[in-house]
Amino acid sequence: MSFHKTPIQDLIVFEPAVFRDERGYFFESYNQRVWAEAGVEIDFVQDNQARSTRGVLRGLHYQTGEMAQAKLVRVVEGEVLDVAVDLREHSPTLGQWYSIRLSAENKRQLLVPRGFAHGYLVLSETAEFAYKCDNFYSKAHEGGVRFDDPVLGIDWEFDLEQVLVSEKDLALPGFVGRRR
């Protein structure tokens, strides 16, 4: 098992040890003790899973205030481009984004800390996306940033004319006009 720092503080990529043989494979997708030994102690309280088709873009979402959420995200089937944007007010990387391809094949996971907007774009024909949250969802505390905000300039590695985005996500404010 290995943990990799990203250029943005506290945003961590996890690669589990995968044990393969003629029967298939086995890996621990999460082990609280392993994460604690790596210096990350998070009490996850909710698991979510979504299935989407190629070109579906979900995000960029976050929760505010006391309902802010850290997420540990992974792909169970298919492949996505996963994106996290630093929204932490006093962070030296405020407004910077990080992207990574997560897939059922590479089994990588991304820890998205509180204070980040998060989203993903499905690159395969279908994808099942699963994530753990350290706080419960609260509609009253949801926020978001437009996926195509020119200030952020996220490279989604996909023709944005071809993406399928919800009406709710299309109505999100830009980075400068985001709700806190």
C-alpha positions in Angstrom: 0.0 0.0 0.0 1.3 3.4 -0.8 0.3 7.0 -0.2 1.3 9.7 -2.6 1.3 13.5 -1.9 0.0 15.7 -4.6 1.1 19.3 -5.3 -1.9 20.4 -3.1 -1.4 20.0 0.6 -3.6 17.3 2.2 -4.9 15.9 -1.1 -3.6 12.4 -1.1 -3.6 9.5 -3.6 -3.8 6.0 -2.2 -2.7 2.9 -4.1 -3.7 -0.3 -2.3 -1.7 -3.5 -2.5 -3.5 -5.8 -4.8 -3.0 -9.6 -4.4 -3.7 -11.5 -7.7 -3.8 -15.1 -8.5 -5.6 -17.5 -10.8 -8.9 -16.9 -9.0 -8.8 -13.1 -9.5 -7.7 -10.4 -7.0 -8.1 -9.1 -3.4 -7.3 -5.8 -1.8 -8.4 -3.7 1.2 -10.2 -0.7 -0.2 -10.0 0.9 3.3 -8.4 0.1 6.6 -8.7 2.7 9.3 -5.5 1.5 11.0 -3.4 1.8 7.8 -4.7 5.3 7.2 -4.0 6.3 10.8 -0.4 5.0 10.6 -0.1 7.3 7.5 -1.2 10.3 9.6 -4.8 10.5 8.4 -7.5 9.9 10.9 -10.9 10.4 9.5 -14.2 8.9 10.9 -16.2 8.0 7.8 -20.0 8.0 8.4 -21.6 7.5 4.9 -20.8 5.6 1.7 -22.3 6.7 -1.6 -22.2 5.1 -5.1 -23.3 6.4 -8.5 -23.4 4.8 -12.0 -23.1 7.0 -15.0 -22.4 6.8 -18.7 -19.6 8.2 -20.9 -19.5 12.0 -20.9 -21.4 12.5 -17.7 -19.8 15.2 -15.6 -20.8 15.5 -12.0 -19.6 18.5 -10.0 -18.0 20.5 -8.8 -19.6 20.0 -5.4 -18.8 20.7 -1.7 -20.5 21.1 1.7 -20.1 24.2 3.8 -19.7 25.1 7.5 -20.2 22.4 10.1 -21.4 20.0 7.4 -18.2 20.2 5.3 -17.1 16.8 4.1 -13.9 14.9 3.4 -14.3 12.2 0.8 -12.3 9.1 -0.1 -13.2 8.4 -3.7 -12.7 5.4 -6.0 -14.0 3.7 -9.1 -15.5 0.2 -8.9 -16.2 -0.1 -12.7 -14.9 1.9 -15.6 -12.8 5.0 -15.6 -13.2 8.6 -14.6 -11.2 11.8 -14.6 -11.5 13.0 -11.0 -10.9 16.6 -10.1 -10.5 18.4 -6.8 -10.3 22.2 -6.4 -8.8 23.8 -3.3 -11.3 26.3 -1.8 -9.6 26.7 1.6 -9.5 30.5 2.2 -6.0 30.7 3.7 -4.4 28.0 1.6 -1.4 28.9 -0.6 -3.0 26.7 -3.3 -6.5 28.4 -3.2 -8.1 28.0 -6.6 -5.7 25.3 -7.8 -7.0 22.0 -9.0 -5.7 18.5 -9.3 -6.9 15.8 -11.6 -6.3 12.1 -11.7 -7.6 9.1 -13.7 -9.3 6.7 -11.3 -10.3 3.3 -12.7 -11.4 -0.2 -11.7 -8.2 -1.3 -13.2 -5.7 1.0 -11.4 -7.7 0.9 -8.1 -6.3 4.3 -7.1 -8.2 6.3 -4.6 -8.2 10.1 -3.9 -8.6 11.6 -0.4 -10.4 14.9 -0.9 -10.2 16.9 2.4 -12.8 19.3 3.7 -12.5 22.6 2.0 -12.3 21.2 -1.6 -14.8 21.2 -4.4 -15.0 17.8 -6.1 -16.2 16.4 -9.4 -15.6 13.8 -12.0 -16.1 13.0 -15.7 -16.9 9.5 -17.0 -14.3 8.5 -19.6 -15.4 4.8 -20.2 -18.8 3.6 -21.6 -20.1 3.4 -18.0 -18.5 3.9 -14.6 -19.5 3.1 -11.0 -18.1 5.7 -8.7 -18.0 5.0 -4.9 -17.0 7.3 -2.0 -16.9 7.5 1.7 -17.8 10.8 3.5 -16.8 11.9 7.0 -20.0 13.9 7.4 -23.6 13.5 6.5 -25.1 15.2 3.4 -27.0 18.4 4.1 -29.0 20.1 1.4 -28.9 23.4 3.4 -25.0 23.3 3.3 -24.4 22.3 -0.3 -22.4 24.5 -2.6 -20.7 24.2 -5.9 -18.5 25.8 -8.6 -19.1 25.6 -12.4 -17.0 22.8 -14.0 -16.1 25.1 -16.9 -15.2 28.2 -14.9 -12.5 30.1 -16.9 -10.8 31.3 -13.8 -10.1 27.7 -12.8 -9.3 26.6 -16.3 -9.7 22.9 -15.6 -8.5 20.5 -18.3 -11.2 17.8 -18.4 -9.4 15.9 -21.2 -12.7 15.8 -23.0 -14.7 17.9 -25.4 -16.9 19.9 -23.1 -19.4 20.4 -25.9 -20.1 16.6 -25.5 -20.6 16.4 -21.7 -23.9 15.7 -20.0 -24.3 17.9 -17.0 -27.3 18.3 -14.7 -29.4 21.5 -14.8 -28.4 22.0 -11.2 -24.7 21.9 -12.0 -25.1 24.2 -15.0 -26.6 26.8 -12.6 -23.6 26.7 -10.2 -21.7 30.0 -9.8 -18.2 30.6 -11.0 -15.2 30.4 -8.7 -15.3 34.0 -7.8 -19.1 34.0 -7.1 -19.2 30.7 -5.1 -21.3 30.6 -2.0 -19.3 30.0 1.3 
